[in-house]
C-alpha cells in the first residue's frame, strides 16, 4: 500500500457535502493512509447535507500540522463554518508553509481563502465561489482537478474520482 505511514486530517463540521468527505477519506484509507476526522469536538457526530453522519476522531485543538502529511477540506456548507475557527486556519497555513498536500473541493476553497494562502495559486472550485477564489488572489481554472504544487483543487462531486486519485498521487510523493 503506497500510502502506508501517511497521516491526513480531514476537517468536518455540520452540513459537509457527504460524497466530498467520504469518497477521498475511503480512497486514502484503501491505499493505507491513516485519516483522522477532525471537528470542533472529539467524538461528536456531525451530519452531512444529505444526512450521512460522521463522528470526529479528534478535536481541532488536539491536532498539529507537524504531525500530519496532508489535509483535506470537504465542500458543502461546512467550509463556511470551518473558516471561522482559528485552529483550522492556523493548521492550513502551517501545512502550506511546509508544502504538504492541501486538498479542497467545491466550497472548501473558502477555507484556503480565509487562511490567505491563495495569492498567485492556480486552482478551481465550484463556479459559485469563483469570485471569492479570484478575490483571494488565485487564478481560477475550470477543470475537474487543478494542481499547483501542493494545493489540489476540484469543482464538485462528479470530479471526485480524479480529485481523490490526484490527491493520493501527490501525497505519495511527499
BELKA-V86746 format. One record per residue. RES is the residue in one small letter. SS is DSSP state (H for helix, E for strand, C for the rest). NEAR is the number of other C-alpha atoms within 8 Angstrom. Layout:
res:RES ss:SS near:NEAR
res:RES ss:SS near:NEAR
//
This chain:
res:x ss:C near:5
res:x ss:C near:6
res:x ss:C near:12
res:x ss:C near:9
res:x ss:C near:7
res:x ss:C near:11
res:x ss:E near:12
res:x ss:E near:13
res:x ss:E near:12
res:x ss:E near:14
res:x ss:E near:13
res:x ss:C near:15
res:x ss:C near:13
res:x ss:C near:10
res:x ss:C near:11
res:x ss:E near:17
res:x ss:C near:14
res:x ss:H near:12
res:x ss:H near:7
res:x ss:H near:15
res:x ss:H near:13
res:x ss:H near:8
res:x ss:H near:10
res:x ss:H near:11
res:x ss:H near:10
res:x ss:H near:8
res:x ss:H near:11
res:x ss:H near:14
res:x ss:H near:10
res:x ss:H near:7
res:x ss:C near:10
res:x ss:C near:12
res:x ss:C near:13
res:x ss:E near:11
res:x ss:E near:11
res:x ss:E near:11
res:x ss:E near:12
res:x ss:E near:15
res:x ss:E near:14
res:x ss:C near:8
res:x ss:C near:10
res:x ss:C near:11
res:x ss:C near:8
res:x ss:C near:8
res:x ss:E near:8
res:x ss:E near:12
res:x ss:E near:13
res:x ss:C near:13
res:x ss:C near:12
res:x ss:C near:7
res:x ss:C near:7
res:x ss:C near:8
res:x ss:E near:8
res:x ss:E near:9
res:x ss:E near:10
res:x ss:C near:16
res:x ss:C near:10
res:x ss:E near:13
res:x ss:E near:12
res:x ss:H near:11
res:x ss:H near:6
res:x ss:H near:6
res:x ss:C near:8
res:x ss:C near:7
res:x ss:H near:10
res:x ss:H near:7
res:x ss:H near:7
res:x ss:C near:11
res:x ss:C near:13
res:x ss:E near:13
res:x ss:E near:15
res:x ss:E near:11
res:x ss:E near:15
res:x ss:C near:18
res:x ss:C near:15
res:x ss:E near:14
res:x ss:C near:12
res:x ss:H near:15
res:x ss:H near:17
res:x ss:H near:10
res:x ss:H near:9
res:x ss:H near:12
res:x ss:C near:13
res:x ss:C near:7
res:x ss:C near:8
res:x ss:H near:7
res:x ss:H near:8
res:x ss:H near:12
res:x ss:H near:13
res:x ss:H near:9
res:x ss:H near:10
res:x ss:H near:13
res:x ss:H near:11
res:x ss:H near:10
res:x ss:H near:15
res:x ss:H near:12
res:x ss:H near:7
res:x ss:C near:6
res:x ss:C near:8
res:x ss:C near:13
res:x ss:E near:15
res:x ss:E near:14
res:x ss:E near:12
res:x ss:E near:16
res:x ss:E near:16
res:x ss:H near:13
res:x ss:H near:15
res:x ss:H near:15
res:x ss:H near:14
res:x ss:H near:13
res:x ss:H near:13
res:x ss:H near:12
res:x ss:H near:12
res:x ss:H near:9
res:x ss:C near:11
res:x ss:C near:9
res:x ss:C near:9
res:x ss:C near:11
res:x ss:C near:8
res:x ss:C near:7
res:x ss:C near:9
res:x ss:E near:11
res:x ss:E near:16
res:x ss:C near:15
res:x ss:C near:20
res:x ss:C near:12
res:x ss:H near:7
res:x ss:H near:6
res:x ss:H near:11
res:x ss:H near:11
res:x ss:H near:7
res:x ss:H near:9
res:x ss:H near:16
res:x ss:H near:10
res:x ss:H near:7
res:x ss:C near:10
res:x ss:C near:10
res:x ss:C near:13
res:x ss:E near:10
res:x ss:E near:11
res:x ss:C near:8
res:x ss:C near:8
res:x ss:C near:8
res:x ss:C near:11
res:x ss:E near:14
res:x ss:E near:12
res:x ss:E near:10
res:x ss:E near:9
res:x ss:C near:6
res:x ss:C near:11
res:x ss:E near:11
res:x ss:E near:17
res:x ss:E near:15
res:x ss:E near:18
res:x ss:C near:15
res:x ss:C near:12
res:x ss:H near:7
res:x ss:H near:5
res:x ss:H near:11
res:x ss:H near:12
res:x ss:H near:7
res:x ss:H near:9
res:x ss:H near:14
res:x ss:H near:12
res:x ss:H near:9
res:x ss:H near:10
res:x ss:H near:11
res:x ss:H near:11
res:x ss:H near:8
res:x ss:H near:10
res:x ss:H near:13
res:x ss:H near:8
res:x ss:H near:5
res:x ss:C near:6
//
